[in-house]
Amino acid sequence: MAKSAPLSVLPLSMVLRNLAVTSISSSRILLSPSLAIMNLLAHSSQPVLNPDKNPVLRWFLKKTFYAQFCAGEDAAEVRRTVDSLKKIGFTGVILGYAREIVLAESQIHNLSACDEGPVAEECVRKEIGPWAAGTLDTVRLAQPDDFVALKFSGAGRQALYALKHRLPPPKHLRAAIDEICELAAQRNVPLLFDAEQMAVQAGIDDWTLDYQRKYNTKPGHAIIYGTYQAYLKSTPKTLGAHLAAATRENFTLGIKLVRGAYLGADPRHIIHDTKAQTDAAYDGIAASLICRRWGPVLKEEGPFPRVSVVLGSHNLESVRKARALRHSAEAAPDTELAIGQLQGMADEVSCELLTATRLRREEQKKLEGSVEKKAAEVPRAYKYIVWGTTGECMKYLLRRAYENRDAVARTKSGRDAMWGEVKRRVGLALGLGR
Protein backbone atom coordinates (compact mmCIF):
# COMPACT_ATOMS: atom_id res chain seq x y z
CA MET A 1 0.00 0.00 0.00
CA ALA A 2 1.40 3.46 -0.91
CA LYS A 3 2.52 5.56 2.00
CA SER A 4 0.17 8.47 2.77
CA ALA A 5 1.48 11.91 1.74
CA PRO A 6 -0.74 14.48 3.51
CA LEU A 7 1.34 17.43 2.23
CA SER A 8 0.51 16.46 -1.34
CA VAL A 9 -2.61 18.67 -1.13
CA LEU A 10 -0.47 21.83 -0.92
CA PRO A 11 0.48 23.79 -4.05
CA LEU A 12 4.19 23.62 -4.86
CA SER A 13 4.60 27.38 -4.33
CA MET A 14 3.29 27.03 -0.78
CA VAL A 15 5.59 24.09 -0.05
CA LEU A 16 8.68 25.97 -1.30
CA ARG A 17 7.81 29.19 0.57
CA ASN A 18 7.14 27.20 3.72
CA LEU A 19 10.47 25.43 3.34
CA ALA A 20 12.28 28.76 2.98
CA VAL A 21 10.62 30.33 6.05
CA THR A 22 11.09 27.29 8.30
CA SER A 23 14.71 27.00 7.17
CA ILE A 24 15.36 30.57 8.32
CA SER A 25 13.40 30.06 11.55
CA SER A 26 15.35 26.91 12.46
CA SER A 27 18.78 28.36 11.61
CA ARG A 28 20.79 29.79 14.51
CA ILE A 29 22.80 31.88 12.03
CA LEU A 30 19.86 33.37 10.09
CA LEU A 31 17.21 33.66 12.79
CA SER A 32 18.79 36.30 15.06
CA PRO A 33 19.42 38.92 12.34
CA SER A 34 16.00 38.18 10.83
CA LEU A 35 14.31 38.82 14.18
CA ALA A 36 16.28 42.03 14.67
CA ILE A 37 15.17 43.32 11.27
CA MET A 38 11.53 42.30 11.87
CA ASN A 39 11.56 44.00 15.28
CA LEU A 40 12.91 47.21 13.73
CA LEU A 41 10.27 47.21 11.01
CA ALA A 42 7.45 46.50 13.48
CA HIS A 43 8.33 49.38 15.82
CA SER A 44 10.09 52.02 13.73
CA SER A 45 8.45 55.40 13.07
CA GLN A 46 10.73 56.11 10.10
CA PRO A 47 8.81 56.25 6.78
CA VAL A 48 11.59 54.38 4.96
CA LEU A 49 11.07 51.43 7.33
CA ASN A 50 7.28 51.48 7.05
CA PRO A 51 6.11 48.93 4.44
CA ASP A 52 2.98 50.98 3.80
CA LYS A 53 5.12 53.97 2.75
CA ASN A 54 8.12 52.21 1.18
CA PRO A 55 6.97 50.37 -1.99
CA VAL A 56 10.20 48.37 -2.39
CA LEU A 57 10.05 47.10 1.19
CA ARG A 58 6.34 46.39 0.83
CA TRP A 59 6.92 44.35 -2.35
CA PHE A 60 9.63 42.22 -0.72
CA LEU A 61 7.66 41.52 2.47
CA LYS A 62 4.43 40.85 0.62
CA LYS A 63 6.09 38.23 -1.58
CA THR A 64 7.74 36.46 1.38
CA PHE A 65 6.70 36.62 5.04
CA TYR A 66 3.40 38.38 4.40
CA ALA A 67 2.38 35.80 1.79
CA GLN A 68 3.28 33.01 4.22
CA PHE A 69 1.16 34.19 7.15
CA CYS A 70 -1.43 36.73 5.94
CA ALA A 71 -4.56 36.70 3.80
CA GLY A 72 -4.37 39.99 1.89
CA GLU A 73 -4.69 43.75 2.04
CA ASP A 74 -8.20 44.08 0.65
CA ALA A 75 -11.40 42.08 0.16
CA ALA A 76 -10.41 40.65 -3.22
CA GLU A 77 -7.04 39.38 -1.99
CA VAL A 78 -8.59 37.93 1.17
CA ARG A 79 -11.27 36.06 -0.78
CA ARG A 80 -8.68 34.57 -3.13
CA THR A 81 -6.61 33.34 -0.19
CA VAL A 82 -9.59 31.91 1.67
CA ASP A 83 -10.95 30.23 -1.45
CA SER A 84 -7.56 28.59 -2.06
CA LEU A 85 -7.51 27.20 1.49
CA LYS A 86 -11.03 25.82 1.16
CA LYS A 87 -10.09 24.27 -2.17
CA ILE A 88 -7.29 22.40 -0.37
CA GLY A 89 -9.90 20.97 1.99
CA PHE A 90 -10.19 23.26 5.01
CA THR A 91 -13.70 23.77 6.35
CA GLY A 92 -13.04 27.48 6.66
CA VAL A 93 -10.77 30.07 8.23
CA ILE A 94 -10.49 31.98 11.45
CA LEU A 95 -10.11 35.47 10.03
CA GLY A 96 -8.66 38.34 12.03
CA TYR A 97 -7.94 42.02 11.42
CA ALA A 98 -4.22 42.49 12.04
CA ARG A 99 -4.31 45.86 13.81
CA GLU A 100 -3.00 45.41 17.35
CA ILE A 101 -1.00 47.08 20.11
CA VAL A 102 1.53 45.20 22.26
CA LEU A 103 2.66 47.26 25.24
CA ALA A 104 5.96 47.37 27.05
CA GLU A 105 5.79 47.10 30.84
CA SER A 106 6.42 50.86 31.26
CA GLN A 107 3.55 51.66 28.89
CA ILE A 108 1.20 49.39 30.84
CA HIS A 109 1.98 51.24 34.07
CA ASN A 110 1.47 54.68 32.47
CA LEU A 111 -1.88 54.08 30.76
CA SER A 112 -4.52 56.77 31.21
CA ALA A 113 -8.26 56.69 30.66
CA CYS A 114 -8.15 59.07 27.64
CA ASP A 115 -11.82 59.86 28.24
CA GLU A 116 -11.89 63.67 28.38
CA GLY A 117 -11.20 66.56 26.02
CA PRO A 118 -9.20 66.46 22.79
CA VAL A 119 -7.33 63.28 23.73
CA ALA A 120 -10.66 61.41 24.05
CA GLU A 121 -11.72 62.62 20.60
CA GLU A 122 -8.35 61.54 19.22
CA CYS A 123 -8.74 58.06 20.73
CA VAL A 124 -12.17 57.64 19.16
CA ARG A 125 -11.12 59.02 15.77
CA LYS A 126 -7.70 57.39 15.39
CA GLU A 127 -8.00 54.20 17.46
CA ILE A 128 -11.53 52.96 18.16
CA GLY A 129 -12.97 54.08 14.81
CA PRO A 130 -10.39 52.37 12.55
CA TRP A 131 -10.42 49.21 14.70
CA ALA A 132 -14.21 49.00 14.58
CA ALA A 133 -14.31 49.61 10.83
CA GLY A 134 -11.67 46.95 10.18
CA THR A 135 -13.39 44.41 12.41
CA LEU A 136 -16.80 45.06 10.82
CA ASP A 137 -15.20 44.58 7.41
CA THR A 138 -13.76 41.29 8.68
CA VAL A 139 -17.20 40.04 9.73
CA ARG A 140 -18.54 41.02 6.30
CA LEU A 141 -15.64 39.19 4.60
CA ALA A 142 -16.36 35.99 6.53
CA GLN A 143 -18.12 33.25 4.59
CA PRO A 144 -20.32 30.37 5.83
CA ASP A 145 -18.43 28.15 8.30
CA ASP A 146 -15.78 30.84 9.01
CA PHE A 147 -14.92 32.40 12.37
CA VAL A 148 -13.73 35.95 13.05
CA ALA A 149 -11.01 36.64 15.62
CA LEU A 150 -11.25 39.90 17.56
CA LYS A 151 -8.40 41.50 19.50
CA PHE A 152 -9.45 44.25 21.90
CA SER A 153 -5.97 45.79 22.14
CA GLY A 154 -6.38 46.98 18.55
CA ALA A 155 -8.98 49.49 19.80
CA GLY A 156 -6.23 51.48 21.51
CA ARG A 157 -5.71 53.33 24.79
CA GLN A 158 -9.28 53.55 26.07
CA ALA A 159 -9.71 49.80 25.63
CA LEU A 160 -6.38 48.96 27.27
CA TYR A 161 -7.00 51.26 30.25
CA ALA A 162 -10.48 49.82 30.85
CA LEU A 163 -9.21 46.25 30.50
CA LYS A 164 -6.25 46.80 32.81
CA HIS A 165 -8.55 48.19 35.52
CA ARG A 166 -11.40 45.70 34.83
CA LEU A 167 -13.83 48.47 33.90
CA PRO A 168 -16.75 48.14 31.47
CA PRO A 169 -16.04 49.23 27.89
CA PRO A 170 -16.15 53.03 27.52
CA LYS A 171 -19.18 54.46 25.73
CA HIS A 172 -17.82 54.67 22.18
CA LEU A 173 -16.02 51.36 22.43
CA ARG A 174 -19.12 49.62 23.79
CA ALA A 175 -21.14 50.94 20.88
CA ALA A 176 -18.52 49.59 18.47
CA ILE A 177 -18.41 46.15 20.13
CA ASP A 178 -22.21 45.99 20.19
CA GLU A 179 -22.36 46.76 16.47
CA ILE A 180 -19.75 44.08 15.72
CA CYS A 181 -21.56 41.45 17.80
CA GLU A 182 -24.95 42.30 16.30
CA LEU A 183 -23.59 41.92 12.77
CA ALA A 184 -21.89 38.65 13.68
CA ALA A 185 -25.11 37.29 15.21
CA GLN A 186 -27.14 38.33 12.15
CA ARG A 187 -24.67 36.57 9.82
CA ASN A 188 -24.13 33.61 12.20
CA VAL A 189 -20.38 34.25 12.18
CA PRO A 190 -18.86 33.22 15.55
CA LEU A 191 -16.47 35.73 17.15
CA LEU A 192 -13.34 34.53 18.92
CA PHE A 193 -12.23 37.10 21.51
CA ASP A 194 -8.46 36.62 21.56
CA ALA A 195 -6.39 36.22 24.70
CA GLU A 196 -3.77 38.90 25.27
CA GLN A 197 -1.13 39.89 27.83
CA MET A 198 -1.96 38.87 31.40
CA ALA A 199 -2.07 42.54 32.44
CA VAL A 200 -5.37 42.92 30.56
CA GLN A 201 -6.66 39.33 30.45
CA ALA A 202 -8.95 39.50 33.48
CA GLY A 203 -10.73 42.46 31.90
CA ILE A 204 -11.06 40.56 28.62
CA ASP A 205 -12.59 37.62 30.51
CA ASP A 206 -15.15 39.98 32.12
CA TRP A 207 -16.19 41.45 28.78
CA THR A 208 -16.28 38.04 27.11
CA LEU A 209 -18.61 36.52 29.70
CA ASP A 210 -20.94 39.53 29.48
CA TYR A 211 -21.27 39.13 25.71
CA GLN A 212 -21.59 35.33 25.96
CA ARG A 213 -24.53 35.75 28.33
CA LYS A 214 -26.22 37.97 25.75
CA TYR A 215 -25.49 36.09 22.53
CA ASN A 216 -24.86 32.40 23.40
CA THR A 217 -28.48 31.57 24.10
CA LYS A 218 -28.88 28.77 21.54
CA PRO A 219 -28.07 25.43 23.24
CA GLY A 220 -24.82 24.01 21.89
CA HIS A 221 -24.02 26.87 19.50
CA ALA A 222 -21.84 29.80 20.55
CA ILE A 223 -21.55 33.13 18.76
CA ILE A 224 -19.01 34.52 21.27
CA TYR A 225 -15.91 32.54 22.29
CA GLY A 226 -13.33 33.29 24.95
CA THR A 227 -9.70 32.20 24.60
CA TYR A 228 -7.90 30.19 27.30
CA GLN A 229 -4.13 29.72 27.39
CA ALA A 230 -3.06 26.35 28.77
CA TYR A 231 0.44 27.55 29.67
CA LEU A 232 -1.00 29.70 32.47
CA LYS A 233 -1.16 27.92 35.83
CA SER A 234 -4.45 29.70 36.58
CA THR A 235 -6.32 28.55 33.46
CA PRO A 236 -8.03 25.42 34.88
CA LYS A 237 -9.46 27.46 37.77
CA THR A 238 -10.51 30.32 35.48
CA LEU A 239 -12.12 28.07 32.90
CA GLY A 240 -13.77 25.99 35.62
CA ALA A 241 -15.38 29.12 37.05
CA HIS A 242 -16.63 30.18 33.61
CA LEU A 243 -18.07 26.71 32.95
CA ALA A 244 -19.85 26.85 36.30
CA ALA A 245 -21.27 30.26 35.38
CA ALA A 246 -22.55 28.88 32.07
CA THR A 247 -24.29 26.03 33.89
CA ARG A 248 -25.76 28.35 36.50
CA GLU A 249 -26.94 31.00 34.02
CA ASN A 250 -27.91 28.60 31.22
CA PHE A 251 -25.79 29.79 28.29
CA THR A 252 -23.41 27.95 25.97
CA LEU A 253 -19.76 28.63 26.74
CA GLY A 254 -17.65 29.23 23.63
CA ILE A 255 -14.06 28.13 24.25
CA LYS A 256 -10.94 28.53 22.15
CA LEU A 257 -8.10 26.59 23.78
CA VAL A 258 -4.48 27.41 22.91
CA ARG A 259 -1.15 26.78 24.58
CA GLY A 260 -0.22 30.47 24.77
CA ALA A 261 1.36 33.20 22.67
CA TYR A 262 2.78 35.74 25.15
CA LEU A 263 5.69 33.84 26.64
CA GLY A 264 7.96 36.83 26.12
CA ALA A 265 5.51 39.35 27.60
CA ASP A 266 3.79 37.56 30.51
CA PRO A 267 5.58 37.17 33.88
CA ARG A 268 7.43 33.85 33.88
CA HIS A 269 6.19 32.73 37.31
CA ILE A 270 2.53 32.56 36.20
CA ILE A 271 3.43 30.10 33.41
CA HIS A 272 3.95 26.36 33.87
CA ASP A 273 7.55 25.50 34.67
CA THR A 274 7.95 22.93 31.90
CA LYS A 275 6.58 22.21 28.46
CA ALA A 276 5.42 18.81 29.71
CA GLN A 277 3.20 20.54 32.30
CA THR A 278 1.70 22.78 29.62
CA ASP A 279 1.10 19.77 27.37
CA ALA A 280 -0.62 17.89 30.20
CA ALA A 281 -2.81 20.89 31.01
CA TYR A 282 -3.78 21.39 27.36
CA ASP A 283 -4.61 17.73 26.74
CA GLY A 284 -6.49 17.38 30.03
CA ILE A 285 -8.64 20.46 29.38
CA ALA A 286 -9.30 19.38 25.78
CA ALA A 287 -10.41 15.91 26.94
CA SER A 288 -12.88 17.39 29.44
CA LEU A 289 -14.36 19.70 26.81
CA ILE A 290 -14.70 17.01 24.12
CA CYS A 291 -16.34 14.60 26.58
CA ARG A 292 -18.19 17.29 28.58
CA ARG A 293 -17.07 15.93 31.92
CA TRP A 294 -14.81 17.03 34.75
CA GLY A 295 -11.38 15.41 34.97
CA PRO A 296 -7.98 15.60 36.65
CA VAL A 297 -7.27 19.09 35.22
CA LEU A 298 -10.74 20.66 35.20
CA LYS A 299 -11.88 19.66 38.68
CA GLU A 300 -15.17 21.50 39.25
CA GLU A 301 -18.31 19.73 40.43
CA GLY A 302 -21.90 19.66 39.22
CA PRO A 303 -23.37 19.44 35.70
CA PHE A 304 -21.11 20.22 32.77
CA PRO A 305 -22.63 22.94 30.54
CA ARG A 306 -23.04 22.89 26.79
CA VAL A 307 -19.90 24.10 25.06
CA SER A 308 -18.66 25.00 21.58
CA VAL A 309 -14.96 24.32 21.20
CA VAL A 310 -12.10 25.50 18.99
CA LEU A 311 -8.78 23.77 19.63
CA GLY A 312 -5.80 25.77 18.40
CA SER A 313 -2.73 23.54 18.38
CA HIS A 314 0.47 22.99 16.42
CA ASN A 315 1.25 19.92 18.51
CA LEU A 316 0.67 16.82 16.40
CA GLU A 317 0.19 14.52 19.40
CA SER A 318 -2.43 16.82 20.94
CA VAL A 319 -4.33 16.97 17.65
CA ARG A 320 -4.19 13.19 17.30
CA LYS A 321 -5.43 12.70 20.88
CA ALA A 322 -8.31 15.13 20.36
CA ARG A 323 -9.26 13.48 17.08
CA ALA A 324 -9.18 9.99 18.57
CA LEU A 325 -11.21 11.06 21.59
CA ARG A 326 -13.75 12.79 19.38
CA HIS A 327 -14.28 9.54 17.48
CA SER A 328 -14.60 7.47 20.65
CA ALA A 329 -17.71 6.51 22.59
CA GLU A 330 -16.64 8.85 25.41
CA ALA A 331 -17.15 12.01 23.34
CA ALA A 332 -20.24 14.18 23.58
CA PRO A 333 -21.35 13.85 19.94
CA ASP A 334 -23.41 17.05 19.83
CA THR A 335 -20.53 19.35 20.87
CA GLU A 336 -19.32 21.69 18.13
CA LEU A 337 -15.59 21.07 17.62
CA ALA A 338 -13.12 22.79 15.30
CA ILE A 339 -9.36 22.29 15.21
CA GLY A 340 -7.07 24.92 13.72
CA GLN A 341 -3.50 26.01 13.16
CA LEU A 342 -2.00 29.34 12.21
CA GLN A 343 -1.63 29.99 8.50
CA GLY A 344 1.97 29.45 7.48
CA MET A 345 2.79 27.21 10.44
CA ALA A 346 2.39 23.51 11.24
CA ASP A 347 1.12 22.60 7.78
CA GLU A 348 2.24 19.02 8.37
CA VAL A 349 -0.23 18.94 11.31
CA SER A 350 -2.98 20.63 9.29
CA CYS A 351 -2.60 18.32 6.31
CA GLU A 352 -2.68 15.16 8.43
CA LEU A 353 -5.88 16.51 9.97
CA LEU A 354 -7.32 17.13 6.51
CA THR A 355 -6.47 13.59 5.42
CA ALA A 356 -8.01 12.08 8.56
CA THR A 357 -11.11 14.26 8.15
CA ARG A 358 -11.55 13.16 4.54
CA LEU A 359 -11.24 9.49 5.48
CA ARG A 360 -13.67 9.93 8.37
CA ARG A 361 -16.22 11.54 6.08
CA GLU A 362 -15.93 8.58 3.74
CA GLU A 363 -16.71 6.37 6.73
CA GLN A 364 -19.69 8.59 7.53
CA LYS A 365 -21.18 7.96 4.11
CA LYS A 366 -21.08 4.23 4.79
CA LEU A 367 -22.89 4.81 8.09
CA GLU A 368 -25.76 6.78 6.52
CA GLY A 369 -28.95 5.69 8.21
CA SER A 370 -27.21 3.60 10.87
CA VAL A 371 -27.41 4.16 14.60
CA GLU A 372 -23.68 4.87 14.64
CA LYS A 373 -23.92 7.94 12.46
CA LYS A 374 -24.21 10.40 15.35
CA ALA A 375 -20.95 9.15 16.88
CA ALA A 376 -19.09 9.68 13.60
CA GLU A 377 -19.07 13.50 13.67
CA VAL A 378 -15.87 14.93 12.23
CA PRO A 379 -13.81 17.78 13.74
CA ARG A 380 -13.72 20.70 11.32
CA ALA A 381 -10.28 21.80 10.08
CA TYR A 382 -9.34 25.50 10.04
CA LYS A 383 -6.49 27.93 9.42
CA TYR A 384 -6.15 31.10 11.51
CA ILE A 385 -5.17 33.95 9.20
CA VAL A 386 -5.07 37.74 9.49
CA TRP A 387 -5.58 40.47 6.93
CA GLY A 388 -4.57 44.11 6.73
CA THR A 389 -1.95 46.26 5.10
CA THR A 390 1.62 45.04 5.21
CA GLY A 391 2.42 47.66 7.83
CA GLU A 392 -0.59 46.73 9.99
CA CYS A 393 0.52 43.09 9.93
CA MET A 394 4.12 43.70 11.06
CA LYS A 395 3.51 43.17 14.80
CA TYR A 396 1.60 39.99 14.02
CA LEU A 397 4.45 38.78 11.79
CA LEU A 398 6.96 39.57 14.53
CA ARG A 399 5.02 37.45 17.04
CA ARG A 400 4.97 34.57 14.56
CA ALA A 401 8.74 34.89 14.17
CA TYR A 402 9.27 34.79 17.94
CA GLU A 403 6.91 31.85 18.23
CA ASN A 404 8.99 29.94 15.69
CA ARG A 405 12.13 30.80 17.64
CA ASP A 406 10.61 29.54 20.90
CA ALA A 407 9.59 26.24 19.27
CA VAL A 408 12.75 25.35 17.38
CA ALA A 409 12.13 21.59 17.53
CA ARG A 410 8.66 21.99 16.03
CA THR A 411 9.98 24.40 13.40
CA LYS A 412 12.70 21.93 12.42
CA SER A 413 10.06 19.22 12.17
CA GLY A 414 8.05 21.43 9.82
CA ARG A 415 11.15 22.18 7.75
CA ASP A 416 11.99 18.48 7.49
CA ALA A 417 8.41 17.64 6.50
CA MET A 418 8.49 20.25 3.71
CA TRP A 419 11.89 19.05 2.51
CA GLY A 420 10.58 15.49 2.47
CA GLU A 421 7.62 16.61 0.37
CA VAL A 422 9.92 18.39 -2.11
CA LYS A 423 12.01 15.22 -2.49
CA ARG A 424 8.84 13.13 -2.90
CA ARG A 425 7.61 15.37 -5.73
CA VAL A 426 11.00 15.37 -7.43
CA GLY A 427 11.01 11.59 -7.21
CA LEU A 428 7.54 11.44 -8.75
CA ALA A 429 8.62 13.74 -11.58
CA LEU A 430 11.61 11.48 -12.27
CA GLY A 431 9.51 8.34 -12.06
CA LEU A 432 11.36 7.19 -8.95
CA GLY A 433 8.49 7.02 -6.48
CA ARG A 434 4.77 7.11 -5.91
Protein Blocks (a to p, Z undefined) as FASTA:
>chain_A
ZZddfklmpcfklmmmmmmmmmmmmpmklmmmmmmmmmmmmmpcbfklmmklmmklmmmm
mmmmmmmmmgbjbfklmmmmmmmmmmnopabdcdddfbdcdddfklmmmpcfklgcjllm
mmmmmmmmmmmmmmmmmmmmpcghiacdddfklnojmlmmmmmnopacdfklmmmmmmmm
mmmmmnopacddddddfklmmmmmmmmmmmmmmmmmbghiafbdcdddfkbmklmmmmmm
mmmmmmmnopacdddddfbjclmmmcfklpcfbfklmmmmmmmmmmmmmnopadfklmce
cjddddddddddfbfklmmmmmmmmmmmkbcfkbccdddddehiaklmmmmmmmmmmmmm
mmmmmmgoiaklmmmcccdddddddeddfklmmmmmmmmmmmmmmmmmlmmmmmmmmmmm
mmmmmmmmnopaZZ
